[in-house]
Structure formats: structure tokens, C-alpha cells
Amino acid sequence: MSEENKRAGTRQWAGLAVLVLPCVLASMDLSVMFVTLPSLTADLQPSSSELLWIMDVYGFLLAGLMITMGTLGDRVGRRRVLLTGAAAFGLASILSAYTSSPEVLIAARALMGIAGATLAPSTLSLIRNMFHDDRQRATAVGVWTAGFAGGAVVGPIVGGLLLEHFWWGSVFLINVPVMILLLVLGPLLLPEYRDPKPGRFDLLGALLSLVAILAVIYGIKLTAEHGFGWIPALSILVGLAVGVLFLRRQRTTVNPMIDLALFRTARFTVPLLINALNTFAMIGFSLFNWQFMQLVLGMSPFESALWSLPTFLVMPVGIALATSMAHRIGKPTVMIAGLLVATAGYLALSLIRTGSGIGYLVGALTVVSLGIGGVAAVVTEVILSAAPPERAGAASALAETSAEFGGALGIAVLGSIGTAVYRSQMASQAPTGLDPTELAAAKETLGGAVDVAQALPHQTAEALRSVAFDAFTHEMRIAALVSVLVTTGGAILIATMLRLPHKAQQP
């Protein structure tokens, strides 16, 4: 039996279970801060600027260093990079938990981001080499996808439970035993893989890729928070310019970080774009469903996290259906079907009203999750399979980076559209009796309107909340319609441009 057709055994599946653990934690640490923030702020008393960096530095470095870490794993060994990153992640988690100043917490979160950037590309590229059988690899990637998605959902729930009994640093300490487990079991269950002819590591290329990604994502985030302006535009332009320099270097250097030949085939570029579009809609729309639950329906962060569980629990169902059907009807067909299912969910969300209730919201989001889960698993496996085994780390990193860009763009674009819609409606329909300061705060955000209403007489407060809730659900409907266009466009793109080899579509 050839190496490519060798089926995985018990050791490989046990190794997969070990690989999923750091993925869950890396994803949890992106979302757990939402419930940790109030108690952390009360204890450390950071400035507004420090608070933003506490929230953002982890995600920034996670996104900016994935390509570098994926390429490094290809050269020096994927298991070695994974275990080194796991040890650093655990130590940085301890530092985060016991810090007594905002500055140290920012530094610790930065170290967590650097270490976390090793986890996704290393785990995914190891899966590429551990599972040679197409069906088994598809299942393994599906499990990996569910782990990442699950971490984002479970983070606020676990954080909420811990904060009921312990101090805010406990949300970081849960990383430590898991990373110790990975360090113990990793050498026993995970084989080492590296490029047999790696060449020299391109340090300048790594620096250029980091600057390009960070500058673009920072500009997008500024746009999402403050609207269009010359500072975010300049940041994006600088990032794009450095990105052009990075690509030019990749064409001319002897040992490039990324094989640009991969981008000449639709088999690689189309799935990357679909991955970005998928997360554009999913992450972008998450801005609205959390606010709807907490501000419109009046739920606590912990309650809203519990209500989000059905959307997570149905995701493995979508993944299992997609991976089992991919070898029967073809991966492009499965991805198209998943995007159309998600489109149906977004169409339902485009009809939401203030009085729709939690059942309607969760039902529609569950449909979205069912479709998106299947697409995410299959599209990741297609990207991974399109790259040669020795470049699996770089391909894995590109897959994750495309998702990061898609999510950042989704937040910026849908957030900006939604904000414009909300402010326009509030400007024309805000109730009389508000002073200029109150009116300005109410027009700014839904949270501002809810805060203003608490200090108003009952009748005026009810009128303000009613107008603000209607304006917010209006922007929510517009965002859902944009998501419909995005997922439908993705399905059309696959139908017209993606043709996979015959072998990959046969049972």
C-alpha cells in the first residue's frame, strides 16, 4: 500500500484528539474576553486605549503571524513548532492570569497571540500528513473545524461559569493543564514532519508579511470602530503596499515562504476566497445577534452564550453531512449546498423584527450554522489537499489568514452599513424631549440609547427604546440581506469556476 493511500489507525485518531485541544483554547481566548472585560476593568482600571489593546493585540498577532509560523513549521518541523508554541502559550496564560497592571497584561496577551499563531497551521498541517486517505482526512478536518468553532462559542460560557466563583485571571489558567497535556501526549502520538529540502528561512519575507497583514487588519478595525477616515485608509494602503513588496520578494527569492504557483489554479484560489466570504458573513453578522440578545431582549452575557449553544451543537451535524456527501456528489456541490442553506438562514434573519423573540433568532442562526459548518470543513480540506505535503503548513496558514481577513472585513463592512442605517433612522424618528447630549448618545449606538433611556422618565424612555430597537432590527435586516448576497455570490463562484479532479469526487 502506498503512503498516499495508507489509512489512519488508532494512533492517528488519538493524535487528532490531542490536536483539537489547542484549537479549542486558541479560539476560546478570542471570545472569552467579552465576559471577562467588566471584572478585569474594575480590577486593573485600564485607560480606554489600554483596554482596546488588551482586547485586540491577541487577535492581531494571531492573524499576522500565521503565515510565518506555518512556513516555519514546514522548515523546522510542525510538531516542534506546535509544542514550542504550546509551552509559550501556557506560560503567557499564567502571566496573563496573575498580572497586576494593564501594561503587563497587554504584553502577556501579545505573547499569547504569538504562541497561538503556531497552533492553527501546525495542527492543520499535521492532519494533512497524518491522514492520507481522502475520506479520513475530510473527517479529521471536520473535527478540527468543529473544535475551532466550538471554542468560540464555549468561551463565553466557560468564562461566565468561572467568573461566578473565581477572579478574572481564572479564564486564562484553564489553558495551562490542556497545554501540559499536549506537551506530554504530543511526542507520543504526533509524528514529526518537515520539508525534506526546506532551504533558508526568509526572515525579511516574514517581517513583510507581518507588517502587511497587521496594517490592513488594523485599518479595517479602525474603520469598523470609527468609520471611514484618513488614518484607517492610510493604514490599509501601507499594508497593501507592503503586501505588494512581499509578493515581489516571493517571486524572486530562492526560498519563498509561499509557493505563488498555487494561486494560479482555481482549485486553490477559489476555496480561499470562499473561506473569506464564509467568515465575512458569519463573523460580521455576529455583531448583531449578540446585541439583539443582550440589549433588545435584555439577556445577560452568560444567558446569551447559553442560547448560542444550539448554533454550535448543530455545526457538527452540518460537518458530518458535508464530509459524508462530498465523496458521493462532489465537494463543489456540497459547498454550494452549504452556502445555499446558510443563505436560507440569512433570508429568515432579514425578516426579523423587535418582537420576533429568541426562538426565531436562534432558529434562523441554527440554519446558518448548519450550512456554514459544512462549507468550512470541506473548503478547508480542499485548500489543504491542493498544496503538496511539504507545503501543508503554509497552505494551512493561508486558509486561516483568509478567514481572519474575511471576519475583519465582515465586521467593518456590515458594521459600517448597520451603523449608517441606525443613525439615519434615529435621526429622523428619535422622540422629542431629549437634550442634545442625550440625543447624540442615543444616535451613536444601541447601547448608548439603552443607557440614556435608563435616566429618562418612563414614557420618554419607552419611546426611545422602541425607536432604537426598531432602528437596530432594521440595520440587522440590511446586514442579513448583504450576507445573502455574499453567500449566494460564493455559491455562484463555485459553480462557475471550481473544478476538482475526478478522483476527489468519486466514492
BELSUL-V590088 format. One record per residue. RES is the residue in three letters. SS is DSSP state (~ for helix, > for strand, _ for the rest). OMEGA is omega in whole degrees, -180 to 180 (NA if undefined). D_CENTER is the distance of its C-alpha to the mean C-alpha in whole Angstrom. Layout:
res->RES ss->SS omega->OMEGA d_center->D_CENTER
res->RES ss->SS omega->OMEGA d_center->D_CENTER
This chain:
res->MET ss->_ omega->-179 d_center->38
res->SER ss->_ omega->-179 d_center->36
res->GLU ss->~ omega->-177 d_center->33
res->GLU ss->~ omega->-177 d_center->31
res->ASN ss->~ omega->-178 d_center->32
res->LYS ss->_ omega->-179 d_center->32
res->ARG ss->_ omega->-179 d_center->31
res->ALA ss->_ omega->178 d_center->29
res->GLY ss->_ omega->-176 d_center->31
res->THR ss->~ omega->-178 d_center->30
res->ARG ss->~ omega->-180 d_center->29
res->GLN ss->~ omega->180 d_center->26
res->TRP ss->~ omega->175 d_center->25
res->ALA ss->~ omega->177 d_center->26
res->GLY ss->~ omega->177 d_center->24
res->LEU ss->~ omega->179 d_center->21
res->ALA ss->~ omega->177 d_center->21
res->VAL ss->~ omega->-178 d_center->21
res->LEU ss->~ omega->-177 d_center->18
res->VAL ss->~ omega->-176 d_center->16
res->LEU ss->~ omega->179 d_center->17
res->PRO ss->~ omega->178 d_center->15
res->CYS ss->~ omega->179 d_center->12
res->VAL ss->~ omega->-177 d_center->12
res->LEU ss->~ omega->180 d_center->13
res->ALA ss->~ omega->179 d_center->10
res->SER ss->~ omega->178 d_center->8
res->MET ss->~ omega->-175 d_center->10
res->ASP ss->~ omega->173 d_center->11
res->LEU ss->~ omega->-173 d_center->8
res->SER ss->~ omega->-174 d_center->10
res->VAL ss->_ omega->-178 d_center->13
res->MET ss->~ omega->-178 d_center->14
res->PHE ss->~ omega->-180 d_center->15
res->VAL ss->~ omega->-178 d_center->18
res->THR ss->~ omega->-170 d_center->19
res->LEU ss->~ omega->-177 d_center->19
res->PRO ss->~ omega->-178 d_center->23
res->SER ss->~ omega->177 d_center->25
res->LEU ss->~ omega->-180 d_center->23
res->THR ss->~ omega->179 d_center->24
res->ALA ss->~ omega->-177 d_center->28
res->ASP ss->~ omega->-175 d_center->28
res->LEU ss->~ omega->180 d_center->27
res->GLN ss->_ omega->179 d_center->28
res->PRO ss->_ omega->172 d_center->26
res->SER ss->_ omega->-179 d_center->27
res->SER ss->~ omega->179 d_center->24
res->SER ss->~ omega->178 d_center->23
res->GLU ss->~ omega->180 d_center->23
res->LEU ss->~ omega->178 d_center->21
res->LEU ss->~ omega->-180 d_center->18
res->TRP ss->~ omega->175 d_center->18
res->ILE ss->~ omega->-179 d_center->18
res->MET ss->~ omega->-165 d_center->14
res->ASP ss->~ omega->-170 d_center->13
res->VAL ss->~ omega->179 d_center->15
res->TYR ss->~ omega->-179 d_center->12
res->GLY ss->~ omega->179 d_center->9
res->PHE ss->~ omega->-177 d_center->12
res->LEU ss->~ omega->176 d_center->13
res->LEU ss->~ omega->-180 d_center->11
res->ALA ss->~ omega->-173 d_center->10
res->GLY ss->~ omega->-174 d_center->13
res->LEU ss->~ omega->-177 d_center->15
res->MET ss->~ omega->-180 d_center->13
res->ILE ss->~ omega->179 d_center->16
res->THR ss->~ omega->-178 d_center->18
res->MET ss->~ omega->177 d_center->18
res->GLY ss->~ omega->178 d_center->17
res->THR ss->~ omega->177 d_center->21
res->LEU ss->~ omega->178 d_center->22
res->GLY ss->~ omega->177 d_center->22
res->ASP ss->~ omega->-173 d_center->23
res->ARG ss->~ omega->-174 d_center->26
res->VAL ss->~ omega->179 d_center->27
res->GLY ss->_ omega->-175 d_center->25
res->ARG ss->~ omega->178 d_center->22
res->ARG ss->~ omega->-180 d_center->23
res->ARG ss->~ omega->179 d_center->25
res->VAL ss->~ omega->-180 d_center->22
res->LEU ss->~ omega->-177 d_center->20
res->LEU ss->~ omega->175 d_center->22
res->THR ss->~ omega->178 d_center->23
res->GLY ss->~ omega->179 d_center->19
res->ALA ss->~ omega->178 d_center->20
res->ALA ss->~ omega->179 d_center->23
res->ALA ss->~ omega->180 d_center->22
res->PHE ss->~ omega->179 d_center->19
res->GLY ss->~ omega->180 d_center->21
res->LEU ss->~ omega->179 d_center->24
res->ALA ss->~ omega->177 d_center->21
res->SER ss->~ omega->177 d_center->20
res->ILE ss->~ omega->178 d_center->24
res->LEU ss->~ omega->179 d_center->24
res->SER ss->~ omega->-175 d_center->22
res->ALA ss->~ omega->-172 d_center->23
res->TYR ss->~ omega->180 d_center->27
res->THR ss->_ omega->180 d_center->27
res->SER ss->_ omega->180 d_center->29
res->SER ss->_ omega->179 d_center->28
res->PRO ss->~ omega->-177 d_center->25
res->GLU ss->~ omega->180 d_center->26
res->VAL ss->~ omega->179 d_center->25
res->LEU ss->~ omega->177 d_center->22
res->ILE ss->~ omega->179 d_center->21
res->ALA ss->~ omega->180 d_center->22
res->ALA ss->~ omega->177 d_center->21
res->ARG ss->~ omega->176 d_center->17
res->ALA ss->~ omega->177 d_center->17
res->LEU ss->~ omega->176 d_center->19
res->MET ss->~ omega->178 d_center->16
res->GLY ss->~ omega->179 d_center->14
res->ILE ss->~ omega->179 d_center->16
res->ALA ss->~ omega->-180 d_center->17
res->GLY ss->~ omega->179 d_center->13
res->ALA ss->~ omega->177 d_center->13
res->THR ss->~ omega->-168 d_center->15
res->LEU ss->~ omega->-175 d_center->14
res->ALA ss->~ omega->-179 d_center->11
res->PRO ss->~ omega->180 d_center->14
res->SER ss->~ omega->-179 d_center->17
res->THR ss->~ omega->-178 d_center->16
res->LEU ss->~ omega->179 d_center->15
res->SER ss->~ omega->174 d_center->18
res->LEU ss->~ omega->176 d_center->20
res->ILE ss->~ omega->179 d_center->20
res->ARG ss->~ omega->-178 d_center->21
res->ASN ss->~ omega->179 d_center->24
res->MET ss->~ omega->-175 d_center->25
res->PHE ss->_ omega->-178 d_center->25
res->HIS ss->_ omega->178 d_center->27
res->ASP ss->_ omega->-175 d_center->28
res->ASP ss->~ omega->-176 d_center->26
res->ARG ss->~ omega->179 d_center->25
res->GLN ss->~ omega->179 d_center->25
res->ARG ss->~ omega->178 d_center->22
res->ALA ss->~ omega->178 d_center->20
res->THR ss->~ omega->180 d_center->21
res->ALA ss->~ omega->178 d_center->19
res->VAL ss->~ omega->176 d_center->16
res->GLY ss->~ omega->177 d_center->16
res->VAL ss->~ omega->178 d_center->16
res->TRP ss->~ omega->179 d_center->14
res->THR ss->~ omega->179 d_center->11
res->ALA ss->~ omega->178 d_center->12
res->GLY ss->~ omega->179 d_center->12
res->PHE ss->~ omega->-180 d_center->8
res->ALA ss->~ omega->-179 d_center->8
res->GLY ss->~ omega->180 d_center->11
res->GLY ss->~ omega->-180 d_center->10
res->ALA ss->~ omega->-179 d_center->8
res->VAL ss->~ omega->-176 d_center->11
res->VAL ss->~ omega->-177 d_center->14
res->GLY ss->~ omega->180 d_center->13
res->PRO ss->~ omega->180 d_center->15
res->ILE ss->~ omega->179 d_center->17
res->VAL ss->~ omega->179 d_center->18
res->GLY ss->~ omega->179 d_center->18
res->GLY ss->~ omega->179 d_center->21
res->LEU ss->~ omega->-180 d_center->23
res->LEU ss->~ omega->-177 d_center->23
res->LEU ss->~ omega->175 d_center->24
res->GLU ss->~ omega->-175 d_center->27
res->HIS ss->~ omega->-175 d_center->29
res->PHE ss->_ omega->179 d_center->28
res->TRP ss->_ omega->-172 d_center->27
res->TRP ss->_ omega->-179 d_center->23
res->GLY ss->_ omega->-179 d_center->23
res->SER ss->~ omega->-179 d_center->23
res->VAL ss->~ omega->177 d_center->19
res->PHE ss->~ omega->-177 d_center->19
res->LEU ss->~ omega->178 d_center->22
res->ILE ss->~ omega->177 d_center->21
res->ASN ss->~ omega->-169 d_center->19
res->VAL ss->~ omega->-180 d_center->22
res->PRO ss->~ omega->179 d_center->24
res->VAL ss->~ omega->179 d_center->21
res->MET ss->~ omega->175 d_center->21
res->ILE ss->~ omega->177 d_center->25
res->LEU ss->~ omega->178 d_center->25
res->LEU ss->~ omega->-180 d_center->23
res->LEU ss->~ omega->179 d_center->25
res->VAL ss->~ omega->-174 d_center->28
res->LEU ss->~ omega->-177 d_center->27
res->GLY ss->~ omega->180 d_center->25
res->PRO ss->~ omega->-178 d_center->28
res->LEU ss->~ omega->-171 d_center->30
res->LEU ss->~ omega->-175 d_center->28
res->LEU ss->_ omega->176 d_center->26
res->PRO ss->_ omega->178 d_center->28
res->GLU ss->_ omega->176 d_center->27
res->TYR ss->_ omega->175 d_center->26
res->ARG ss->_ omega->175 d_center->27
res->ASP ss->_ omega->-180 d_center->28
res->PRO ss->_ omega->178 d_center->32
res->LYS ss->_ omega->-170 d_center->33
res->PRO ss->_ omega->-173 d_center->30
res->GLY ss->_ omega->-179 d_center->32
res->ARG ss->_ omega->177 d_center->31
res->PHE ss->_ omega->-176 d_center->28
res->ASP ss->_ omega->-177 d_center->27
res->LEU ss->~ omega->178 d_center->27
res->LEU ss->~ omega->177 d_center->27
res->GLY ss->~ omega->178 d_center->25
res->ALA ss->~ omega->179 d_center->22
res->LEU ss->~ omega->179 d_center->23
res->LEU ss->~ omega->-180 d_center->23
res->SER ss->~ omega->179 d_center->19
res->LEU ss->~ omega->-179 d_center->18
res->VAL ss->~ omega->-179 d_center->20
res->ALA ss->~ omega->-177 d_center->19
res->ILE ss->~ omega->-179 d_center->15
res->LEU ss->~ omega->-178 d_center->15
res->ALA ss->~ omega->-179 d_center->18
res->VAL ss->~ omega->-179 d_center->16
res->ILE ss->~ omega->178 d_center->13
res->TYR ss->~ omega->177 d_center->15
res->GLY ss->~ omega->178 d_center->18
res->ILE ss->~ omega->-179 d_center->15
res->LYS ss->~ omega->177 d_center->14
res->LEU ss->~ omega->178 d_center->18
res->THR ss->~ omega->-180 d_center->18
res->ALA ss->~ omega->-175 d_center->16
res->GLU ss->~ omega->-171 d_center->18
res->HIS ss->~ omega->-178 d_center->21
res->GLY ss->_ omega->-178 d_center->22
res->PHE ss->_ omega->179 d_center->23
res->GLY ss->_ omega->-174 d_center->25
res->TRP ss->~ omega->180 d_center->27
res->ILE ss->~ omega->177 d_center->25
res->PRO ss->~ omega->179 d_center->21
res->ALA ss->~ omega->179 d_center->23
res->LEU ss->~ omega->179 d_center->25
res->SER ss->~ omega->179 d_center->22
res->ILE ss->~ omega->-180 d_center->20
res->LEU ss->~ omega->177 d_center->23
res->VAL ss->~ omega->178 d_center->24
res->GLY ss->~ omega->179 d_center->20
res->LEU ss->~ omega->179 d_center->21
res->ALA ss->~ omega->178 d_center->25
res->VAL ss->~ omega->177 d_center->24
res->GLY ss->~ omega->176 d_center->22
res->VAL ss->~ omega->177 d_center->25
res->LEU ss->~ omega->178 d_center->27
res->PHE ss->~ omega->-179 d_center->24
res->LEU ss->~ omega->177 d_center->25
res->ARG ss->~ omega->178 d_center->28
res->ARG ss->~ omega->180 d_center->28
res->GLN ss->~ omega->179 d_center->27
res->ARG ss->~ omega->-171 d_center->29
res->THR ss->~ omega->-176 d_center->32
res->THR ss->_ omega->-178 d_center->31
res->VAL ss->_ omega->-177 d_center->33
res->ASN ss->_ omega->-177 d_center->30
res->PRO ss->_ omega->175 d_center->27
res->MET ss->_ omega->-177 d_center->23
res->ILE ss->_ omega->175 d_center->22
res->ASP ss->_ omega->-177 d_center->24
res->LEU ss->~ omega->177 d_center->25
res->ALA ss->~ omega->178 d_center->27
res->LEU ss->~ omega->-176 d_center->24
res->PHE ss->~ omega->178 d_center->23
res->ARG ss->~ omega->-178 d_center->26
res->THR ss->_ omega->178 d_center->25
res->ALA ss->~ omega->-179 d_center->24
res->ARG ss->~ omega->179 d_center->23
res->PHE ss->~ omega->-173 d_center->20
res->THR ss->~ omega->-179 d_center->19
res->VAL ss->~ omega->176 d_center->19
res->PRO ss->~ omega->176 d_center->16
res->LEU ss->~ omega->180 d_center->14
res->LEU ss->~ omega->178 d_center->15
res->ILE ss->~ omega->178 d_center->14
res->ASN ss->~ omega->178 d_center->11
res->ALA ss->~ omega->180 d_center->10
res->LEU ss->~ omega->180 d_center->12
res->ASN ss->~ omega->-179 d_center->10
res->THR ss->~ omega->174 d_center->7
res->PHE ss->~ omega->-178 d_center->9
res->ALA ss->~ omega->-174 d_center->11
res->MET ss->~ omega->-178 d_center->9
res->ILE ss->~ omega->180 d_center->7
res->GLY ss->~ omega->-178 d_center->10
res->PHE ss->~ omega->179 d_center->12
res->SER ss->~ omega->174 d_center->11
res->LEU ss->~ omega->-171 d_center->13
res->PHE ss->~ omega->-175 d_center->16
res->ASN ss->~ omega->177 d_center->16
res->TRP ss->~ omega->178 d_center->16
res->GLN ss->~ omega->179 d_center->18
res->PHE ss->~ omega->-178 d_center->20
res->MET ss->~ omega->-172 d_center->21
res->GLN ss->~ omega->-176 d_center->21
res->LEU ss->~ omega->-180 d_center->23
res->VAL ss->~ omega->-178 d_center->25
res->LEU ss->_ omega->174 d_center->25
res->GLY ss->_ omega->-180 d_center->26
res->MET ss->_ omega->172 d_center->24
res->SER ss->_ omega->177 d_center->23
res->PRO ss->~ omega->-179 d_center->19
res->PHE ss->~ omega->178 d_center->20
res->GLU ss->~ omega->-180 d_center->22
res->SER ss->~ omega->176 d_center->19
res->ALA ss->~ omega->177 d_center->17
res->LEU ss->~ omega->180 d_center->19
res->TRP ss->~ omega->177 d_center->20
res->SER ss->_ omega->-178 d_center->16
res->LEU ss->~ omega->180 d_center->17
res->PRO ss->~ omega->179 d_center->18
res->THR ss->~ omega->176 d_center->15
res->PHE ss->~ omega->-176 d_center->14
res->LEU ss->~ omega->-180 d_center->17
res->VAL ss->_ omega->-178 d_center->18
res->MET ss->~ omega->176 d_center->15
res->PRO ss->~ omega->177 d_center->17
res->VAL ss->~ omega->178 d_center->20
res->GLY ss->~ omega->179 d_center->18
res->ILE ss->~ omega->-179 d_center->17
res->ALA ss->~ omega->179 d_center->21
res->LEU ss->~ omega->-177 d_center->22
res->ALA ss->~ omega->-178 d_center->20
res->THR ss->~ omega->179 d_center->21
res->SER ss->~ omega->-178 d_center->25
res->MET ss->~ omega->-175 d_center->25
res->ALA ss->~ omega->-178 d_center->24
res->HIS ss->~ omega->178 d_center->27
res->ARG ss->~ omega->-175 d_center->29
res->ILE ss->~ omega->178 d_center->28
res->GLY ss->_ omega->-178 d_center->26
res->LYS ss->~ omega->177 d_center->23
res->PRO ss->~ omega->-180 d_center->23
res->THR ss->~ omega->179 d_center->24
res->VAL ss->~ omega->179 d_center->22
res->MET ss->~ omega->177 d_center->19
res->ILE ss->~ omega->180 d_center->21
res->ALA ss->~ omega->179 d_center->22
res->GLY ss->~ omega->179 d_center->18
res->LEU ss->~ omega->179 d_center->17
res->LEU ss->~ omega->174 d_center->21
res->VAL ss->~ omega->177 d_center->20
res->ALA ss->~ omega->178 d_center->17
res->THR ss->~ omega->178 d_center->19
res->ALA ss->~ omega->177 d_center->22
res->GLY ss->~ omega->179 d_center->19
res->TYR ss->~ omega->175 d_center->19
res->LEU ss->~ omega->177 d_center->22
res->ALA ss->~ omega->179 d_center->23
res->LEU ss->~ omega->178 d_center->21
res->SER ss->_ omega->178 d_center->23
res->LEU ss->_ omega->-174 d_center->26
res->ILE ss->_ omega->177 d_center->25
res->ARG ss->_ omega->-179 d_center->27
res->THR ss->~ omega->-178 d_center->28
res->GLY ss->~ omega->-177 d_center->30
res->SER ss->~ omega->176 d_center->28
res->GLY ss->~ omega->-175 d_center->27
res->ILE ss->~ omega->-179 d_center->24
res->GLY ss->~ omega->-180 d_center->25
res->TYR ss->~ omega->-179 d_center->24
res->LEU ss->~ omega->-178 d_center->21
res->VAL ss->~ omega->178 d_center->20
res->GLY ss->~ omega->180 d_center->22
res->ALA ss->~ omega->179 d_center->20
res->LEU ss->~ omega->177 d_center->17
res->THR ss->~ omega->176 d_center->18
res->VAL ss->~ omega->177 d_center->19
res->VAL ss->~ omega->-178 d_center->16
res->SER ss->~ omega->178 d_center->14
res->LEU ss->~ omega->-179 d_center->17
res->GLY ss->~ omega->-177 d_center->16
res->ILE ss->~ omega->179 d_center->13
res->GLY ss->~ omega->179 d_center->13
res->GLY ss->~ omega->180 d_center->16
res->VAL ss->~ omega->-176 d_center->14
res->ALA ss->~ omega->-178 d_center->11
res->ALA ss->~ omega->-176 d_center->14
res->VAL ss->~ omega->-177 d_center->16
res->VAL ss->~ omega->177 d_center->15
res->THR ss->~ omega->179 d_center->13
res->GLU ss->~ omega->178 d_center->17
res->VAL ss->~ omega->178 d_center->19
res->ILE ss->~ omega->-178 d_center->17
res->LEU ss->~ omega->-178 d_center->18
res->SER ss->~ omega->-177 d_center->21
res->ALA ss->~ omega->-178 d_center->22
res->ALA ss->_ omega->174 d_center->22
res->PRO ss->_ omega->-176 d_center->25
res->PRO ss->~ omega->-178 d_center->25
res->GLU ss->~ omega->178 d_center->26
res->ARG ss->~ omega->-176 d_center->23
res->ALA ss->~ omega->179 d_center->20
res->GLY ss->~ omega->179 d_center->18
res->ALA ss->~ omega->179 d_center->18
res->ALA ss->~ omega->178 d_center->17
res->SER ss->~ omega->180 d_center->14
res->ALA ss->~ omega->178 d_center->13
res->LEU ss->~ omega->178 d_center->13
res->ALA ss->~ omega->-179 d_center->11
res->GLU ss->~ omega->179 d_center->8
res->THR ss->~ omega->177 d_center->9
res->SER ss->~ omega->178 d_center->10
res->ALA ss->~ omega->179 d_center->6
res->GLU ss->~ omega->178 d_center->6
res->PHE ss->~ omega->179 d_center->9
res->GLY ss->~ omega->179 d_center->8
res->GLY ss->~ omega->179 d_center->6
res->ALA ss->~ omega->178 d_center->9
res->LEU ss->~ omega->179 d_center->11
res->GLY ss->~ omega->178 d_center->11
res->ILE ss->~ omega->-177 d_center->11
res->ALA ss->~ omega->-175 d_center->14
res->VAL ss->~ omega->-179 d_center->16
res->LEU ss->~ omega->177 d_center->16
res->GLY ss->~ omega->-180 d_center->16
res->SER ss->~ omega->178 d_center->19
res->ILE ss->~ omega->-179 d_center->20
res->GLY ss->~ omega->180 d_center->20
res->THR ss->~ omega->179 d_center->22
res->ALA ss->~ omega->180 d_center->25
res->VAL ss->~ omega->-178 d_center->25
res->TYR ss->~ omega->-177 d_center->26
res->ARG ss->~ omega->179 d_center->28
res->SER ss->~ omega->-178 d_center->30
res->GLN ss->~ omega->179 d_center->31
res->MET ss->~ omega->-180 d_center->31
res->ALA ss->~ omega->-176 d_center->34
res->SER ss->~ omega->-172 d_center->36
res->GLN ss->~ omega->-179 d_center->36
res->ALA ss->_ omega->-177 d_center->35
res->PRO ss->_ omega->177 d_center->38
res->THR ss->_ omega->177 d_center->41
res->GLY ss->_ omega->178 d_center->42
res->LEU ss->_ omega->175 d_center->39
res->ASP ss->_ omega->-175 d_center->40
res->PRO ss->~ omega->-180 d_center->39
res->THR ss->~ omega->179 d_center->36
res->GLU ss->~ omega->-180 d_center->35
res->LEU ss->~ omega->-180 d_center->35
res->ALA ss->~ omega->179 d_center->33
res->ALA ss->~ omega->-179 d_center->30
res->ALA ss->~ omega->179 d_center->30
res->LYS ss->~ omega->-175 d_center->29
res->GLU ss->~ omega->-179 d_center->26
res->THR ss->_ omega->175 d_center->24
res->LEU ss->~ omega->178 d_center->24
res->GLY ss->~ omega->177 d_center->24
res->GLY ss->~ omega->179 d_center->27
res->ALA ss->~ omega->179 d_center->29
res->VAL ss->~ omega->179 d_center->29
res->ASP ss->~ omega->179 d_center->30
res->VAL ss->~ omega->-177 d_center->33
res->ALA ss->~ omega->-178 d_center->34
res->GLN ss->~ omega->-178 d_center->34
res->ALA ss->_ omega->-177 d_center->37
res->LEU ss->_ omega->171 d_center->39
res->PRO ss->_ omega->-171 d_center->42
res->HIS ss->~ omega->-175 d_center->41
res->GLN ss->~ omega->179 d_center->41
res->THR ss->~ omega->180 d_center->40
res->ALA ss->~ omega->180 d_center->37
res->GLU ss->~ omega->179 d_center->36
res->ALA ss->~ omega->179 d_center->37
res->LEU ss->~ omega->179 d_center->34
res->ARG ss->~ omega->-180 d_center->32
res->SER ss->~ omega->180 d_center->33
res->VAL ss->~ omega->-178 d_center->32
res->ALA ss->~ omega->179 d_center->29
res->PHE ss->~ omega->178 d_center->28
res->ASP ss->~ omega->179 d_center->29
res->ALA ss->~ omega->-180 d_center->27
res->PHE ss->~ omega->179 d_center->24
res->THR ss->~ omega->175 d_center->24
res->HIS ss->~ omega->179 d_center->25
res->GLU ss->~ omega->178 d_center->22
res->MET ss->~ omega->179 d_center->20
res->ARG ss->~ omega->178 d_center->22
res->ILE ss->~ omega->179 d_center->22
res->ALA ss->~ omega->178 d_center->18
res->ALA ss->~ omega->179 d_center->18
res->LEU ss->~ omega->175 d_center->21
res->VAL ss->~ omega->178 d_center->19
res->SER ss->~ omega->175 d_center->16
res->VAL ss->~ omega->179 d_center->19
res->LEU ss->~ omega->-178 d_center->20
res->VAL ss->~ omega->-178 d_center->17
res->THR ss->~ omega->177 d_center->17
res->THR ss->~ omega->177 d_center->21
res->GLY ss->~ omega->177 d_center->20
res->GLY ss->~ omega->179 d_center->18
res->ALA ss->~ omega->179 d_center->21
res->ILE ss->~ omega->179 d_center->23
res->LEU ss->~ omega->178 d_center->22
res->ILE ss->~ omega->-177 d_center->22
res->ALA ss->~ omega->-174 d_center->25
res->THR ss->~ omega->-171 d_center->27
res->MET ss->~ omega->-172 d_center->26
res->LEU ss->_ omega->175 d_center->24
res->ARG ss->_ omega->-180 d_center->27
res->LEU ss->_ omega->179 d_center->26
res->PRO ss->_ omega->-177 d_center->29
res->HIS ss->~ omega->-177 d_center->32
res->LYS ss->~ omega->-176 d_center->31
res->ALA ss->~ omega->-176 d_center->27
res->GLN ss->~ omega->-179 d_center->28
res->GLN ss->_ omega->178 d_center->31
res->PRO ss->_ omega->NA d_center->32
